[in-house]
């Protein structure tokens, strides 16, 4: 049986794994944040002149000026930070020394940047044959678009996501958060952990390093699932249908007395139960709505009948009534509303970490979307200041305070 969430210790499944994190903004930092929450030591290697650009991004201009942007704080708890200028010979040499101590390198530069720095996989794997090198990019390491710059919105547009988001009037429409960055980061974390697992095994995989090529575009297309398969296997090009479910009806967003309500009556028995609960049993025998395909073909007329009946009660009452009867239902909530909900609170999904910078007493970050029976993912320390762990990490390479001060004068760290 699952222990109470409040009693679960931090997960340590990746304890002892050292990751050098060269990434910026979201896809890469999100990848390494997942590993940090599982106990890996993440050393964030940042340019001394500004560090991760996400330090300057977020909803608080004041925190942005202090290089503590909320975009950075959200994905970098549990990590250490060292400053290092990889464009200098001394910086590259220090990085190679760090590589000799590491299990994983993660970077999200454009393809070819690490090779031009003399720090590509061939060079680094010669230093550390067991190294797992993960390169995240917009379009992958090969193909005609390999060198194109790619932010999340660019990939959302090119992947087809925007073409099927919204309705016929509003599409193409961007998903309201950085979906493709997040999917790229999750794909990368999964691939890295899989490679680590294989490296610990027996036989020819034991101790083996490898290069991982993660494409945000590929990751997004893979996650598009049914939309892609409907075209590949059935020859049907997906189109935007707003808040409706293309596979079933009635399934989508409806209107209760006080606001929107999602209902997914995808099965025949769920549809019939819904009709009875809203006092419209006549809809069950209406020939327009008799079967799944009939309801899909007459979706507009059916939705109008259901919406009229739903106006009799507020959304929460319908949600409770329908769920108790086995018809999936849920209000359409805002971010503050769901975070304040009893469900999310009981799961301890938001972690609060003491923090003494930027005028903050603490930072609140979101854990991973899972728990183990004996532990839960979570950050072990607050997001780092730029170069906060220089002394600690570089001391392991034999550098003392005077050495680090000299490198700082040379703008190496």
C-alpha positions as CSV (number, residue, x, y, z in Angstrom):
1,X,0.0,0.0,0.0
2,X,1.2,3.5,-0.8
3,X,2.5,5.4,2.2
4,X,1.1,8.8,3.1
5,X,2.6,11.4,0.9
6,X,3.6,13.5,3.9
7,X,5.8,10.7,5.2
8,X,7.7,9.8,2.0
9,X,11.4,10.7,1.9
10,X,13.0,12.1,-1.3
11,X,13.6,9.6,-4.1
12,X,17.2,8.6,-4.5
13,X,17.1,6.3,-7.5
14,X,19.8,8.2,-9.3
15,X,21.9,8.9,-6.3
16,X,25.6,8.8,-7.3
17,X,25.0,9.9,-10.9
18,X,26.8,13.1,-11.9
19,X,25.3,15.2,-14.7
20,X,27.0,18.1,-16.4
21,X,24.2,20.4,-17.5
22,X,25.1,22.8,-20.3
23,X,21.5,23.6,-21.2
24,X,19.5,26.8,-21.3
25,X,15.8,28.0,-21.1
26,X,13.5,25.0,-20.9
27,X,13.9,21.7,-22.8
28,X,17.4,20.9,-21.3
29,X,16.8,22.3,-17.9
30,X,13.5,20.4,-17.7
31,X,15.3,17.2,-18.6
32,X,17.9,17.6,-15.9
33,X,15.3,18.8,-13.3
34,X,13.6,15.4,-13.7
35,X,16.9,13.7,-12.8
36,X,17.7,16.1,-10.0
37,X,14.4,15.1,-8.4
38,X,15.5,11.5,-8.5
39,X,18.7,12.2,-6.6
40,X,21.3,12.8,-9.4
41,X,23.9,15.4,-8.8
42,X,23.3,18.1,-11.5
43,X,26.1,20.5,-12.1
44,X,24.8,23.4,-14.1
45,X,27.7,24.8,-16.2
46,X,26.8,28.4,-17.0
47,X,28.5,31.2,-18.9
48,X,29.9,33.7,-16.4
49,X,28.3,36.5,-18.4
50,X,24.6,36.1,-17.6
51,X,24.3,32.3,-17.2
52,X,21.2,30.5,-18.3
53,X,19.0,33.0,-20.2
54,X,16.0,31.8,-18.2
55,X,17.5,33.7,-15.3
56,X,16.2,36.8,-17.0
57,X,12.8,35.5,-18.0
58,X,9.5,35.3,-16.1
59,X,6.5,37.3,-14.8
60,X,8.5,39.3,-12.2
61,X,10.7,42.1,-13.8
62,X,12.4,42.6,-10.4
63,X,13.5,38.9,-10.2
64,X,14.6,39.0,-13.8
65,X,16.9,41.9,-13.0
66,X,18.4,39.9,-10.2
67,X,18.9,36.9,-12.6
68,X,16.4,34.9,-10.6
69,X,13.6,34.8,-13.2
70,X,10.7,32.6,-12.4
71,X,11.4,30.6,-15.6
72,X,14.7,29.7,-14.1
73,X,13.5,29.0,-10.6
74,X,10.8,26.7,-11.9
75,X,13.2,24.2,-13.5
76,X,16.5,24.4,-11.6
77,X,15.9,23.5,-8.0
78,X,18.1,20.7,-6.7
79,X,21.0,21.7,-9.0
80,X,24.5,23.2,-8.4
81,X,25.9,26.0,-10.5
82,X,29.4,26.6,-11.7
83,X,30.4,29.5,-14.0
84,X,32.7,28.6,-16.9
85,X,33.6,30.2,-20.2
86,X,33.9,27.4,-22.7
87,X,35.2,29.9,-25.3
88,X,38.5,30.1,-23.5
89,X,41.2,27.4,-23.6
90,X,41.3,27.3,-19.8
91,X,37.6,26.9,-19.6
92,X,37.6,24.0,-22.0
93,X,40.4,22.3,-20.1
94,X,38.4,22.7,-16.9
95,X,35.3,21.2,-18.5
96,X,37.3,18.2,-19.7
97,X,38.4,17.6,-16.2
98,X,34.8,17.7,-15.0
99,X,33.9,15.3,-17.8
100,X,36.3,12.8,-16.4
101,X,34.3,12.8,-13.2
102,X,30.8,12.7,-14.8
103,X,28.3,10.1,-16.0
104,X,26.2,12.3,-18.3
105,X,26.6,15.5,-20.3
106,X,23.4,17.2,-21.5
107,X,23.5,20.2,-24.0
108,X,20.9,21.9,-26.1
109,X,23.0,24.1,-28.4
110,X,22.5,24.0,-32.1
111,X,24.0,20.9,-33.8
112,X,27.8,21.4,-34.3
113,X,28.4,24.0,-31.6
114,X,30.0,21.5,-29.2
115,X,32.2,20.2,-32.0
116,X,33.3,23.7,-32.9
117,X,34.3,24.2,-29.3
118,X,36.4,21.0,-29.4
119,X,34.0,19.4,-26.9
120,X,32.0,17.1,-29.1
121,X,31.1,13.5,-28.2
122,X,34.2,12.0,-29.9
123,X,36.6,14.2,-27.9
124,X,34.7,13.7,-24.6
125,X,34.2,10.0,-24.9
126,X,37.9,9.6,-25.4
127,X,38.3,11.2,-22.0
128,X,35.5,9.2,-20.4
129,X,34.5,6.1,-22.4
130,X,31.4,5.5,-20.2
131,X,30.0,9.0,-20.8
132,X,26.4,9.4,-21.9
133,X,26.2,12.5,-24.1
134,X,22.7,13.8,-24.7
135,X,22.2,16.5,-27.4
136,X,18.8,18.2,-27.5
137,X,17.9,20.4,-30.5
138,X,14.9,21.6,-32.4
139,X,15.2,19.2,-35.3
140,X,17.9,16.7,-34.5
141,X,21.6,16.3,-35.5
142,X,20.9,15.6,-39.2
143,X,18.5,16.4,-41.9
144,X,18.1,19.7,-43.9
145,X,16.7,21.6,-40.9
146,X,19.4,20.5,-38.4
147,X,21.0,24.0,-38.2
148,X,17.7,26.0,-37.9
149,X,17.2,27.9,-34.7
150,X,14.1,26.5,-32.8
151,X,12.0,27.9,-30.0
152,X,8.9,26.1,-28.7
153,X,6.5,28.1,-30.8
154,X,8.4,27.4,-34.0
155,X,8.2,23.6,-33.4
156,X,4.5,23.9,-32.4
157,X,3.8,25.4,-35.7
158,X,6.0,23.1,-37.8
159,X,4.9,19.9,-36.0
160,X,1.2,20.3,-36.9
161,X,0.2,21.0,-33.3
162,X,-1.0,24.5,-34.0
163,X,-3.0,23.3,-37.1
164,X,-5.2,21.1,-35.0
165,X,-5.5,23.4,-31.9
166,X,-8.5,25.7,-31.6
167,X,-11.5,25.6,-33.9
168,X,-12.0,26.4,-37.6
169,X,-12.2,30.1,-36.7
170,X,-9.2,30.3,-34.3
171,X,-6.8,27.7,-35.7
172,X,-3.8,27.7,-36.1
173,X,-3.5,28.3,-32.4
174,X,-0.5,27.9,-30.1
175,X,-0.9,25.6,-27.1
176,X,-0.8,27.8,-24.0
177,X,2.4,26.5,-22.5
178,X,5.8,25.4,-24.0
179,X,4.6,22.0,-25.0
180,X,7.4,21.0,-27.4
181,X,10.2,22.1,-25.1
182,X,8.6,20.0,-22.3
183,X,8.1,17.0,-24.5
184,X,11.7,17.3,-25.7
185,X,12.9,17.4,-22.1
186,X,10.9,14.4,-21.1
187,X,12.2,12.4,-24.1
188,X,15.7,13.3,-23.2
189,X,15.3,12.4,-19.5
190,X,13.8,9.0,-20.5
191,X,16.6,8.3,-23.0
192,X,19.4,9.3,-20.6
193,X,18.0,7.1,-17.8
194,X,17.5,4.2,-20.2
195,X,21.2,4.5,-21.3
196,X,22.3,4.6,-17.6
197,X,20.3,1.5,-17.0
198,X,21.9,-0.3,-19.9
199,X,25.4,0.9,-18.8
200,X,24.9,-0.8,-15.5
201,X,24.0,-4.1,-17.1
202,X,26.1,-7.2,-18.0
203,X,27.6,-8.2,-21.3
204,X,28.5,-5.8,-24.1
205,X,26.4,-3.0,-22.7
206,X,28.2,-2.9,-19.4
207,X,30.0,0.4,-18.9
208,X,29.2,1.6,-22.4
209,X,28.7,5.3,-23.1
210,X,26.6,6.5,-26.0
211,X,25.5,9.6,-27.9
212,X,21.8,10.5,-27.7
213,X,20.2,12.7,-30.4
214,X,16.9,14.2,-29.1
215,X,14.8,16.2,-31.6
216,X,12.0,18.4,-30.2
217,X,10.2,18.0,-33.5
218,X,10.4,14.2,-33.4
219,X,9.4,14.1,-29.8
220,X,6.3,16.2,-30.5
221,X,5.3,14.1,-33.5
222,X,5.7,11.0,-31.5
223,X,3.5,12.4,-28.8
224,X,0.8,13.5,-31.3
225,X,-0.2,9.8,-31.3
226,X,-3.8,9.5,-32.6
227,X,-3.6,12.6,-34.7
228,X,-0.6,11.2,-36.7
229,X,-1.9,7.7,-36.8
230,X,-5.3,8.8,-38.2
231,X,-3.5,10.2,-41.2
232,X,-0.8,7.4,-41.5
233,X,-3.2,4.5,-41.1
234,X,-6.7,5.8,-42.1
235,X,-5.7,8.6,-44.6
236,X,-7.7,11.2,-42.6
237,X,-6.0,14.6,-42.2
238,X,-6.7,15.9,-38.7
239,X,-8.5,19.2,-38.4
240,X,-9.2,21.6,-35.6
241,X,-12.4,20.8,-33.7
242,X,-12.0,23.1,-30.7
243,X,-12.9,21.6,-27.4
244,X,-14.6,18.6,-28.8
245,X,-13.3,15.0,-28.9
246,X,-12.9,13.8,-32.5
247,X,-13.4,10.1,-31.5
248,X,-16.7,10.4,-29.6
249,X,-19.8,12.5,-28.9
250,X,-21.0,13.9,-26.5
251,X,-17.4,14.5,-25.4
252,X,-16.0,18.0,-24.9
253,X,-16.7,21.3,-23.2
254,X,-20.3,22.1,-22.2
255,X,-22.0,25.0,-20.4
256,X,-23.4,24.6,-16.9
257,X,-25.3,27.3,-15.0
258,X,-22.1,29.0,-13.8
259,X,-19.4,28.1,-16.3
260,X,-17.8,25.5,-18.5
261,X,-17.8,21.7,-17.8
262,X,-15.9,18.9,-19.5
263,X,-18.0,15.8,-20.1
264,X,-16.6,12.7,-21.8
265,X,-19.5,10.3,-22.4
266,X,-17.4,8.2,-24.7
267,X,-19.2,4.8,-24.2
268,X,-22.8,4.0,-25.0
269,X,-23.7,3.3,-21.4
270,X,-22.1,6.6,-20.3
271,X,-24.2,8.4,-22.9
272,X,-27.4,6.8,-21.7
273,X,-26.5,7.6,-18.1
274,X,-25.9,11.2,-19.0
275,X,-29.2,11.5,-20.7
276,X,-31.0,10.1,-17.7
277,X,-29.2,12.3,-15.2
278,X,-30.0,15.5,-17.2
279,X,-33.6,14.5,-17.6
280,X,-33.4,13.9,-21.3
281,X,-34.0,10.2,-21.7
282,X,-35.7,10.9,-25.0
283,X,-32.2,11.6,-26.5
284,X,-31.4,7.9,-26.0
285,X,-34.0,6.8,-28.5
286,X,-33.6,9.7,-30.9
287,X,-32.4,8.2,-34.2
288,X,-30.0,11.1,-34.7
289,X,-28.0,10.0,-31.7
290,X,-28.5,6.2,-31.5
291,X,-24.9,5.1,-32.1
292,X,-21.4,6.6,-31.8
293,X,-21.2,7.5,-35.5
294,X,-24.7,9.0,-35.4
295,X,-23.8,11.2,-32.5
296,X,-20.5,12.3,-34.1
297,X,-22.4,13.2,-37.3
298,X,-25.0,15.2,-35.4
299,X,-22.6,16.6,-32.7
300,X,-23.9,20.2,-33.0
301,X,-27.5,19.3,-32.5
302,X,-26.7,16.9,-29.6
303,X,-24.5,19.5,-27.8
304,X,-27.3,22.1,-28.0
305,X,-29.7,19.8,-26.3
306,X,-27.3,18.8,-23.6
307,X,-26.2,22.4,-23.0
308,X,-29.8,23.5,-22.5
309,X,-30.3,20.8,-19.9
310,X,-27.0,21.6,-18.1
311,X,-28.1,25.2,-17.4
312,X,-30.3,23.8,-14.6
313,X,-27.3,23.4,-12.2
314,X,-23.8,24.8,-11.5
315,X,-20.8,22.9,-12.8
316,X,-19.6,21.5,-9.5
317,X,-23.0,19.9,-8.9
318,X,-23.0,18.3,-12.3
319,X,-19.3,17.2,-11.9
320,X,-20.2,15.4,-8.6
321,X,-23.4,13.8,-9.9
322,X,-21.9,12.6,-13.2
323,X,-18.7,11.2,-11.7
324,X,-20.6,9.3,-9.0
325,X,-22.6,7.7,-11.8
326,X,-19.5,6.8,-13.9
327,X,-19.7,9.5,-16.5
328,X,-16.3,11.3,-16.6
329,X,-16.7,15.0,-15.8
330,X,-14.7,17.9,-14.6
331,X,-14.9,21.7,-14.3
332,X,-12.6,23.8,-16.5
333,X,-10.3,25.3,-13.8
334,X,-7.7,28.0,-13.8
335,X,-4.1,27.3,-12.7
336,X,-4.7,29.0,-9.2
337,X,-7.9,26.9,-8.8
338,X,-6.3,23.5,-9.5
339,X,-3.2,24.3,-7.4
340,X,-5.5,25.2,-4.5
341,X,-7.6,22.1,-4.9
342,X,-7.8,19.4,-2.2
343,X,-6.6,16.8,-4.8
344,X,-3.3,18.6,-5.6
345,X,-2.8,19.6,-2.0
346,X,-3.2,16.1,-0.8
347,X,-0.7,14.8,-3.3
348,X,1.9,17.4,-2.1
349,X,2.7,18.1,-5.8
350,X,4.0,21.6,-5.0
351,X,7.2,21.6,-3.0
352,X,8.2,24.6,-0.9
353,X,11.9,25.2,-0.4
354,X,13.5,27.9,1.8
355,X,15.2,30.6,-0.2
356,X,17.0,33.7,1.0
357,X,17.5,35.6,-2.3
358,X,15.6,38.0,-4.4
359,X,13.5,39.2,-1.5
360,X,11.9,35.7,-1.2
361,X,11.5,33.5,1.9
362,X,10.9,30.4,-0.2
363,X,10.3,29.1,-3.7
364,X,7.5,26.8,-4.6
365,X,8.2,24.3,-7.4
366,X,6.3,21.4,-8.9
367,X,7.5,17.8,-8.4
368,X,7.3,15.0,-10.9
369,X,3.9,13.6,-11.7
370,X,4.5,10.3,-9.9
371,X,5.4,8.8,-6.5
372,X,7.0,5.6,-5.5
373,X,5.7,3.4,-2.7
374,X,8.7,4.4,-0.5
375,X,9.7,7.8,-1.8
376,X,8.7,10.8,-3.9
377,X,10.6,13.0,-6.4
378,X,11.7,16.3,-5.0
379,X,14.5,18.9,-5.1
380,X,17.1,18.6,-2.4
381,X,18.1,22.3,-2.5
382,X,16.9,25.6,-3.9
383,X,17.8,26.9,-7.4
384,X,21.4,28.0,-7.4
385,X,22.9,31.5,-7.8
386,X,25.1,31.8,-10.8
387,X,28.5,30.2,-9.9
388,X,27.3,29.5,-6.4
389,X,29.1,26.2,-6.3
390,X,32.4,27.2,-7.9
391,X,34.5,26.6,-4.8
392,X,32.9,23.3,-4.0
393,X,33.1,21.8,-7.4
394,X,36.4,23.2,-8.5
395,X,38.1,22.2,-5.3
396,X,37.4,18.6,-6.3
397,X,39.7,19.3,-9.3
398,X,42.4,20.5,-7.0
399,X,41.8,24.3,-7.4
400,X,42.0,26.5,-4.3
401,X,40.5,29.9,-3.6
402,X,43.5,31.7,-5.2
403,X,43.3,29.6,-8.3
404,X,39.6,30.3,-8.7
405,X,40.2,34.1,-8.1
406,X,42.8,34.1,-10.8
407,X,40.4,32.4,-13.2
408,X,37.8,34.9,-12.4
409,X,40.2,37.7,-13.2
410,X,40.8,36.1,-16.6
411,X,37.0,35.7,-17.1
412,X,37.3,32.0,-17.3
413,X,34.8,31.5,-14.4
